[in-house]
Amino acid sequence: MGYNLSAQVRPLYIGTYTSNGSKGVQVFDFDENTGKATFKETIEASNPSFLARKGDMLYMVNENTNGMASAFDLKNNLLLGSQPTQGAHPCHISLSPKAPLAVVSNYSGGSLILYSLGATGNLEQIQDFIQFSNSSIDKSRQSQSHIHSAFFGNDGQYLFVSDLGADLVYQYEIIGDVGNGFRFSLVNEIKTKAGGGPRHVVISDKGNRIYVVLELSGEIEVIENNSGNWESSQIVPIYHEGFQGEQGAADIKMSEDGKYVYATNRGVANEIGVYKVLKNGQLELIQIESVGGDSPRNVQLSPNGKWVLIANQKSGSVNIFERNKRNGKIKNTGEVLEVPSAVCTVF
């Protein structure tokens, strides 16, 4: 499964649910010059909904009742093994930028688990586990903790964990070392809008501001750290003015230069919002666009920043948009990758 591709063509990995025609992670060759992609192969796995990649290693959650996390060696086309997540329906995996560690979020299980990585990149050993038991005001969706994601800041010092069921983002440090083991250490509990349901975040370069997607209210909340205290400074919609209907905000990404933010909203909106990041860190909505499909989950910028990919789960498609780097705006190219139950895209 090794790739010898030109500088413009990169492997693209698409995580899926495997109950509707997909058999695992679908692999494409993506041409960053043209925005077109060609199907290559499938890495067979059970419900590999969310992915993370580091070099020749691809990591995935297996989003089942008996949750698992798996490590796949792309160079040698080899599954290195799987580990239980000790919780139901793991939906997110992230890799530490500074230590050989992976963190998995269990949505239904309401828990967080930390693994060390071995010399080959395998998921070596469970280092720590936290079971959460919080709730909030939406009795149908927030009767218990639902851990939806855990994102590291760029320097790897802090981990931001979204609890959709509690309207909280937990800020952790991971302390320890390879010889003595690692564990989570709570730094802060950051409150988000009541009933909003935090799902995913992006973190500013300096780590003093987070942009939180609120699934249940279809919004982005901007929260700033002022002298150690996290305070909400802005809430902006991911929908047209006057929109009425079911919300389902899903994912958020920031351009590499930190100037623009992109966020998706499912429900009946099926839209992506584009925002300019102002000098004070606030967001200015500059575009709301149809995603061209149904139930947009993941949004991803290509490594060269020229393309925006949106994985639409219910329509079984990855829709490709061209991005204007100068003003941040996007335009639907009409290019569609047919991928059953598409959830996540990584390069």
N, C-alpha and C positions, 0 to 999 in steps of 0.2 A: 504493500500500500504506500510505498515511498513515492514522492512526487519530485519530478525534475522539470519544473515549469519555468516559463519566462518570467521576467520581473513583473509583468502586468497581470499574470494569471496566478491566482491563489486558490488553495483548497478552501471550500466553504462547507461547514458542518451544520446540519439542521436537525435539532432535536424534535421528537414527535411523540404523540401517543400512538400505541400500536393496536388499537381496537377497531381501526377504521381503514385498514388497507396498508398502512406502513408497517414495515418489519423491524424498524430501528432508526439509527442515525443515518440520514441521507447525505451523501457526499457529492458535491458539485465542484467543478472547476469554474471559478468566477474571474472574468476578465475585467480588471479595474479600468482599463482604457475604454471599453465599450459598454460596460454594465450588463453584459450578457453572461449566462451561465450554462454549463453543460453537465448533465447528470453523469456521474462516474460509477458509484456503487453504494451499497448499503452495509453499514456495520450493524449486524443483527443484535438486538437487545430488547428487553421488555420495558416499555414506557420510558424511554430515555428522554424525558421532557426538557430537562435543563442541563446545559453543558458548560464546561470551562476547559480552556486549552492552555498548555504551557509547553512550547517546543514541540517535541514529538509525542507528547502525552495528551490524551483526551480524557477528561473526567466527566462522568454523567451521574445523575440521580436516576434510580429506577422507581418511578412514582407509583408504587403499589401500596396496598394495605400493610404488607410486610416490607417496609421500605429498605432499599439497598442503595449503596453508592458503588460505582465501578470505575476502574482505571484501565484504559486501553492504550497499548503501545502502537502508535500509528506507523512507525518505521518498520516494525517487525510483524505488523498485522496480528497482534496478539492481545487477548484479554489477560491482564496481569492479575485480575482477581476482583472480588467484590466484598464489601463489608456491610453488615446490618447497620441501619441508621437509628435503630432503637425507637422508632416512631413511625406513624402512618403517613403516607403520601409526602415524601420528601420532594420539595419543589424548587430548590435552589442550591447551588454549590459554588463556593468561591475559594480562591487560592491566595495565600499570604504572599505579598511581594517581597518579604524579607526573611521568611523562615519556611522550612519544608513542612507546610501545614495546609490542610483543607478543612473547610467548615461547611456543614450541611444543615439546612433548615427543614424541619418537618412541619408541614402545614396542619394536617389534621391532628398529628400527635402533639402539637404545641411545644416543640422542643428543639434544642440546638445541640449539635454534636461536633466534636473536634477530633480530627485524625492527624497523625504524623505520616509523612511520606517517606518511603524507603529509598535506598540508593538508586533503584531502578525506576522510581516514580510511582511505585505501587502504594495503595492505601495500607499502611503498615500496621498501625495500632490506634485504638481509641484512646485519646488523651483526656478528654473531659466531656461531660454531658450535663445539660441543664433542662429540667422540666419546668415550664412556666404554667402558672395557674391564675391568670388575670382575666378581666372581662371589661365590657363597656356598655354603652347605652342601646345599641342595636341588638335587640334580643334574638333576632333570627340569625345574625352573622357574628355576634360578639359575646356569646354566652361563655366563651372560654378563649384562652390564648390560641392564636394561629400564627406561628412564626413563618413569615413569607420570604424573607431574604436576609442575607448578612453580607454587607459590602465593606471591604477594606478601603481606608484612605490611601492615597497614592504612596505615602511613605510607609504604610503598613503598621503604623503605631496604634491606630484605633480601628475598631470594627463596629459598624452601625447595623443593628439588628431590628428589623421591622416586625412588630407584633400587631397584626391586623385586628385581632380580637380584643386588644386592650387600649388601642389608640396611643401606643408608646413606641418610641425608637430607643432601644437600649444601646448605650455606648460602652464598649468593652475595650480593655487591653488584654492581650494574650501574654502572660508572663511565664518565664521558665527558660529552659534550654534543652538541647538534644539529649544531653546526659541525664538530666534530672526530670525531664518531662515538662509538659506545657499545661496551662489551665486558663480558663476565662477569669477575668477580674473586672467587676462592674465599676464603671467610672461615673455614669450618669443615667438617669431615666428621663428621656426627653418627651414631653407631652405634645401630642398632635391634636388637631381639631377633633372634638368629640363627635363620634359617629362617622368620622372620615375613613378610617381603616387604612393605615399606612401599609404600603406593599413593597415598593422599591425606592431607593434613593440614589442621588449622585452627590458627591462631596466636592467642595471647592478645593482648589490646589493647596490652599493654606490650611485646609481642614477646619476652618472656623465658620463654615456655613454649609447646611445641607438642604437639598431640594427633594422633598418627599412627595411621591405620588400617593394620593388618597383614593383608594379603589372605590369606596362606597359613595363618595360624593363627587367623583370625577374631577378632582382638582389637584393642583400642586401647592404645597405649603413650603414657604421659605423660612428656615429657622436659623438664627444666628447665635453664635457664642459671644456673649458680652461679659468679659471678666469672669469666665467660668460658668456663667448662667446661660442656658439655651432659651431663647425667646423667639416666639413667632413674629415675623415681620411682614408677611404678605401671604395671601391666598389667591391664586388665579385659576380660572376654569380651563378645562380641556374640552370645551364644547362651544358651539355658536351661541351668541346672545339670544336669550329667549327660548333656548332648547328645553323641552320637557320630556322626560322619559328615563328609562333605566340607565344608570351609570355603571361603568366597569373599568375604571382607569387601571392600566396594567404595567407599563414600563416607561423608563425615562433614561435618556442618555444626554451627555454634554459633548459638544465638539471638542476636539483636542486642544484648540486654542482657547477654550473656556468662554467663547463669545456667544454661543447659541445652545439652547436646550430643546430637546425633542421628546414628546410624551404621547402615549397612545391611550385611547378610551374606547372600550367595547360597548356592552349593553346594546342599545339601539342607535348610539351615536356613530360608532365605527369611524372615528376620526383621529387624526394626529394633529397636535398643536405644536407650533414652532414659536420659540420665544427668544428675544434678544436679551442677553445678560447685561444690564446697565452697570455703570461704574460703581454704584453702591451695592451691587449684588442682586438688586431686585430684577424681576422679569417683566418684559414688555411683550405682550402677545403680538406677533406680526403675521401669523397665518394659521388658519384652521382648514385642514384639507381632508377629503375622503380618503380612506386607506385603500380603496379599490377592492375590498374584500369584506369578509364577515369575521368579527371577533379578533381584532388585532392584539396579539400578546406581546412579543418581543419587538423592539426596534433596535436596529444596529446600523452604525456608520461604517462604511468600508474603510480600511486602513489609510487610504489616500484622501478620505474625506469627501470624495466626489459623489458617492451613492448612499442612499438610505434604504435599508431593507426592512420590510414589515412582514412578520410572520402572522398570517391570519388563520386561526385554528379551524373555525367552522367552515370556511370556504376552501380549506385545504390548499392554501396558496402562500407563496412568498412574493409580494409585490415590490417592484424595484422603482425607486424614485431617484431622479438626478438632483443633486444638491448644488446650489450656487454658493460657493465658499465666501464670496464677497458680502452677500446680504443674508445668507443663511436659509433662504427660501428653497422649497423643493417642488419638483414637478413630476407627475406620474409619467413614466416612460412607456407604459403599456406592457413592459416585460413582466411576465408572470411565470414563476416556477410552480409546477403542480406538485405539491407535497401534502399528502393526507395528514390532517391533524397537526399542522406545523405549529411549533411552540417557541423555539429558540434558535437563533443563528449565531455562530461564532466563526471567526476567521482563524 
